[in-house]
Amino acid sequence: MLKRISIISTVLILLAGVAIAYIGFSERGSLFSSDRSQQEKEVSTRELGTKTDAAEGIIDYEVSDKRIAFQEGEEETVKELFKKQHDYLNSLAGWGGVERLDHSELSEKEKWRELKKDVQWLKEHGLAPSEAVNDLKNAEALINVSEEHTNEMSVRYLHRIFHDIDAELNDTDVDKIWNVTYAYGSEEEINKVYQYISELRSNEE
């Protein structure tokens, strides 16, 4: 009799554990869904084609009501280049690498020169008029800052632009969206990039 009760108790405990695990999994799923909805909500709060005041004097903003558009026949190449340069900037900025980076040598690095050429090609030949063109203008501004200053945030912000667009275009698995792009981000985060650049420039005066 005691043995039978013990078996029943064990079964009930196992069932309870399975139920708890299932509930926990379901809650984590709903949390992820909530996070994604919140990110989408943040993106949608910025009206496309709206220049942020902080951009004045940093880039020549081009008005567009499209997040991203491609020149005819260039979509796949554009996607490949965003992925390629995201990978490169991961190696440059990730895992503490940016803290050891010698900014004075950046312009001499072959992969950095490739990044600059790819940014120019994407802006002038790969993308059709769209908000993403403004993101590449921001990328160019950050590249210039990175070569002129040793502050590590320039490379971090540059990485975040490619990170966010690559995640959207190629469904690249990322642990966070930074929301720093005109194409998919929020005005608040975009302005942080401009504020950073403006502060560096003001310190030079």
NORHUGI-V144818 format. One record per residue. N is the residue number from 1. RES is the residue in one letter. PSI is psi in degrees with one decimal (none if undefined). OMEGA is omega as a letter, one per 20 degrees, with the letter a starting at -180 (999 if undefined). Layout:
# NORHUGI-V144818
[[N RES PSI OMEGA] [N RES PSI OMEGA]]
This chain:
# NORHUGI-V144818
[[1 M -48.3 r] [2 L -37.9 r] [3 K -40.4 a] [4 R -41.7 r] [5 I -38.7 r] [6 S -41.1 r] [7 I -44.7 r] [8 I -41.7 r] [9 S -42.3 r] [10 T -43.5 r] [11 V -43.4 r] [12 L -40.2 r] [13 I -42.5 r] [14 L -42.8 r] [15 L -40.3 r] [16 A -40.4 r] [17 G -42.1 r] [18 V -42.6 a] [19 A -43.8 r] [20 I -42.4 r] [21 A -40.9 a] [22 Y -43.5 a] [23 I -43.0 r] [24 G -43.4 r] [25 F -43.6 a] [26 S -39.2 a] [27 E -39.5 r] [28 R -39.1 r] [29 G -42.5 a] [30 S -31.7 r] [31 L -43.1 r] [32 F -41.7 r] [33 S -39.5 r] [34 S -42.3 r] [35 D -44.4 a] [36 R -41.8 r] [37 S -39.2 r] [38 Q -40.9 r] [39 Q -43.7 r] [40 E -35.7 r] [41 K -41.2 r] [42 E -40.6 r] [43 V -43.6 a] [44 S -14.2 a] [45 T -19.3 r] [46 R 123.9 a] [47 E 127.5 r] [48 L 144.3 r] [49 G 12.0 a] [50 T 116.9 r] [51 K 135.2 r] [52 T 140.9 a] [53 D -33.7 a] [54 A -14.7 a] [55 A -17.9 a] [56 E 126.1 r] [57 G -2.7 a] [58 I -47.8 r] [59 I 159.4 r] [60 D 95.3 a] [61 Y 133.7 r] [62 E 121.7 a] [63 V 134.1 r] [64 S 148.7 r] [65 D 14.6 r] [66 K 138.6 r] [67 R -52.3 r] [68 I 140.6 r] [69 A 152.6 a] [70 F 145.9 r] [71 Q 152.5 a] [72 E 126.2 r] [73 G 5.4 a] [74 E 3.2 a] [75 E -47.7 a] [76 E -40.0 r] [77 T -41.5 r] [78 V -46.2 a] [79 K -42.4 a] [80 E -40.2 a] [81 L -37.5 r] [82 F -39.4 r] [83 K -44.6 a] [84 K -48.3 a] [85 Q -26.8 r] [86 H -43.8 r] [87 D -43.5 a] [88 Y -46.0 a] [89 L -26.6 r] [90 N -45.9 a] [91 S -29.4 a] [92 L -41.7 a] [93 A -21.0 a] [94 G 163.8 r] [95 W 38.6 r] [96 G 1.5 a] [97 G -36.0 a] [98 V -27.6 a] [99 E -19.7 r] [100 R 3.9 a] [101 L 133.8 r] [102 D 100.3 a] [103 H -28.3 a] [104 S -18.5 a] [105 E -3.6 a] [106 L -48.7 a] [107 S -16.0 a] [108 E -10.1 a] [109 K 133.2 a] [110 E -43.9 a] [111 K -31.4 r] [112 W -40.2 r] [113 R -37.0 r] [114 E -40.0 r] [115 L -46.5 a] [116 K -41.1 r] [117 K -39.2 r] [118 D -39.7 r] [119 V -43.5 r] [120 Q -43.3 a] [121 W -43.9 r] [122 L -43.5 a] [123 K -38.6 a] [124 E -25.9 a] [125 H -28.6 a] [126 G -42.8 a] [127 L 141.7 r] [128 A 166.1 a] [129 P 123.7 a] [130 S 171.3 r] [131 E -31.0 a] [132 A -25.4 r] [133 V -39.8 r] [134 N -33.1 r] [135 D -36.8 r] [136 L -30.1 r] [137 K -39.9 r] [138 N -39.3 r] [139 A -42.9 r] [140 E -42.6 r] [141 A -40.2 a] [142 L -33.3 r] [143 I -44.9 r] [144 N -42.9 r] [145 V -40.2 a] [146 S -32.5 a] [147 E -22.9 a] [148 E -19.1 a] [149 H 157.8 r] [150 T 1.8 a] [151 N 125.8 a] [152 E -19.3 a] [153 M -23.3 r] [154 S -44.8 r] [155 V -35.1 r] [156 R -46.7 r] [157 Y -39.4 r] [158 L -45.8 r] [159 H -41.1 a] [160 R -32.4 r] [161 I -50.6 a] [162 F -35.9 r] [163 H -52.0 a] [164 D -41.6 a] [165 I -39.9 r] [166 D -42.6 r] [167 A -38.9 a] [168 E -47.0 a] [169 L -40.9 a] [170 N 6.9 a] [171 D 34.3 r] [172 T 134.8 a] [173 D 116.4 r] [174 V 156.5 a] [175 D -8.4 a] [176 K 146.4 r] [177 I 129.4 a] [178 W -17.8 r] [179 N 33.4 a] [180 V 3.6 a] [181 T 149.5 r] [182 Y -36.2 a] [183 A -41.6 a] [184 Y 3.7 a] [185 G -161.9 a] [186 S 151.2 a] [187 E -38.0 a] [188 E -45.6 a] [189 E -35.6 r] [190 I -42.8 a] [191 N -27.5 r] [192 K -36.4 r] [193 V -46.3 a] [194 Y -40.0 r] [195 Q -39.4 r] [196 Y -48.6 a] [197 I -42.1 a] [198 S -38.9 r] [199 E -40.1 r] [200 L -42.1 a] [201 R -40.6 a] [202 S -29.6 r] [203 N -20.4 r] [204 E -23.2 a] [205 E none 999]]
